[in-house]
Amino acid sequence: MVNNYMSFLKDYSEELGNITGISSVVISQIEQQFKLTLPLAYKQFLQLLGESTGSFMKGYYMNYPYLLDNKQDADCALNFDNRKHNIIIIKDQYFFFGQWQGYNFFYFDCSEESEDPPVYVLTDTPKTYQYKSSFTTFLREEGLTPLLESKSKFQ
């Protein structure tokens, strides 16, 4: 049986707003473009929210086609001043699924072959570290919790 990693969102359709997913064909094209296999939880996210996240995860550049630029943007942020110190290598198996404010880049390492992998962050300091224990934890803590908190303030 396949785990539905996005099931925690099913009770929040009103709060999420107008969401739109992308097709499995487009997801396969993304995998081919980056020459990697995306984690199952992320594929399910794309199928549900890949084109439009509605009120969820606003400002994270997680939507298609914008997400295609995240890896290049991370590389540019690392090298904007021709840094020769604290060099961080962006591996081919890193998939940058989102960014925040152009200086925090969120990714997972597809070589870990986890269905719901840990999320790492690359900052402009430059520093990289494990940010959340899983992609779904990232979505809950960075997206759903703040969304519900902001909605409750207006009720």
C-alpha positions in Angstrom: 0.0 0.0 0.0 1.3 3.4 -1.0 1.5 6.0 1.9 -0.4 9.2 1.2 2.0 11.7 2.6 -0.3 14.7 1.9 -3.3 13.2 3.8 -2.7 15.7 6.7 -3.9 18.5 4.4 -7.3 16.9 3.5 -9.2 18.6 6.3 -8.0 22.1 5.3 -9.3 22.7 1.8 -11.0 26.0 2.8 -7.8 27.3 4.5 -5.6 26.2 1.6 -7.7 28.1 -1.0 -7.3 27.5 -4.7 -4.7 24.8 -5.1 -3.8 23.1 -8.4 -1.4 20.2 -9.0 0.7 19.1 -11.9 0.5 15.9 -13.8 2.7 12.8 -13.4 4.0 13.6 -17.0 5.3 17.0 -15.8 6.8 15.4 -12.7 8.6 12.8 -14.9 10.0 15.7 -17.1 11.4 17.4 -13.9 13.1 14.1 -13.0 14.5 13.8 -16.4 15.7 17.4 -16.5 17.5 17.0 -13.2 18.5 13.4 -13.8 17.2 12.1 -10.4 14.3 10.4 -8.8 12.2 12.6 -6.7 10.9 11.3 -3.3 7.3 10.0 -3.1 6.2 12.6 -0.6 7.4 15.4 -2.9 5.7 13.8 -6.0 2.5 13.7 -4.0 2.9 17.3 -3.1 3.4 18.3 -6.7 0.3 16.3 -7.8 -1.8 18.2 -5.2 -0.1 21.7 -5.1 2.6 21.8 -7.8 1.1 24.6 -9.9 -0.7 26.6 -7.2 -0.3 26.3 -3.4 -3.2 28.7 -2.8 -2.7 30.3 0.6 -0.2 27.6 1.6 3.6 28.1 1.5 3.3 31.5 -0.1 6.6 33.1 -1.0 8.6 29.8 -1.1 8.9 29.5 -4.9 7.7 25.9 -4.7 5.4 26.1 -7.7 6.1 24.8 -11.2 7.7 26.2 -13.3 9.4 28.5 -10.8 10.9 25.6 -8.8 13.0 24.7 -11.8 15.2 27.8 -11.1 15.8 27.1 -7.4 19.1 25.1 -7.9 20.5 27.8 -10.2 19.4 30.5 -7.8 21.2 28.7 -4.9 24.3 28.4 -7.0 24.2 32.1 -7.9 23.7 33.1 -4.2 26.7 31.1 -3.2 28.9 32.6 -5.8 27.7 36.1 -6.2 31.0 37.6 -4.9 33.3 34.9 -6.4 33.9 33.4 -3.0 37.0 31.3 -2.5 36.3 30.5 1.1 33.7 28.3 2.7 33.0 26.7 -0.6 29.9 24.4 -0.5 29.5 21.9 -3.3 26.0 21.6 -4.7 25.7 17.9 -5.6 23.8 16.7 -8.6 21.5 14.6 -6.3 20.4 17.7 -4.4 16.9 18.9 -5.4 16.2 22.5 -4.4 12.4 22.5 -4.1 12.0 25.9 -2.5 13.6 29.1 -1.3 12.8 32.0 1.0 13.7 35.6 0.3 16.5 34.6 -2.1 18.9 33.6 0.7 17.5 30.4 2.2 17.3 27.5 -0.2 15.5 24.3 0.8 16.5 20.9 -0.6 16.7 17.2 -0.1 19.3 14.8 -1.2 17.7 12.3 -3.6 20.6 9.9 -3.1 19.2 9.1 0.3 16.3 7.3 -1.4 13.8 8.1 1.3 10.1 8.5 0.5 9.9 11.4 2.9 13.4 12.7 3.2 15.0 15.2 5.6 15.0 18.8 4.4 18.3 20.7 4.4 18.7 24.4 4.1 21.5 26.3 2.4 22.0 29.8 3.6 23.8 32.8 2.2 26.4 32.7 5.1 27.2 30.1 3.3 26.2 27.2 5.5 24.1 24.1 5.1 22.4 21.9 7.7 19.5 19.6 8.2 16.5 21.9 8.8 13.6 19.5 9.3 13.5 15.7 9.8 11.2 15.2 6.8 9.6 17.0 3.9 6.1 16.5 5.5 7.4 18.0 8.8 8.7 21.0 6.8 5.2 21.4 5.2 3.5 21.1 8.5 5.8 23.5 10.4 6.6 26.0 7.7 3.3 26.0 5.9 0.2 24.6 7.7 0.9 25.8 11.2 1.5 29.4 10.2 -1.4 29.3 7.8 -3.8 28.1 10.6 -2.4 30.6 13.1 -2.9 33.5 10.7 -6.4 32.4 9.9 -7.3 32.1 13.6 -6.2 35.7 14.2 -8.9 36.9 11.8 -11.8 34.9 13.3 
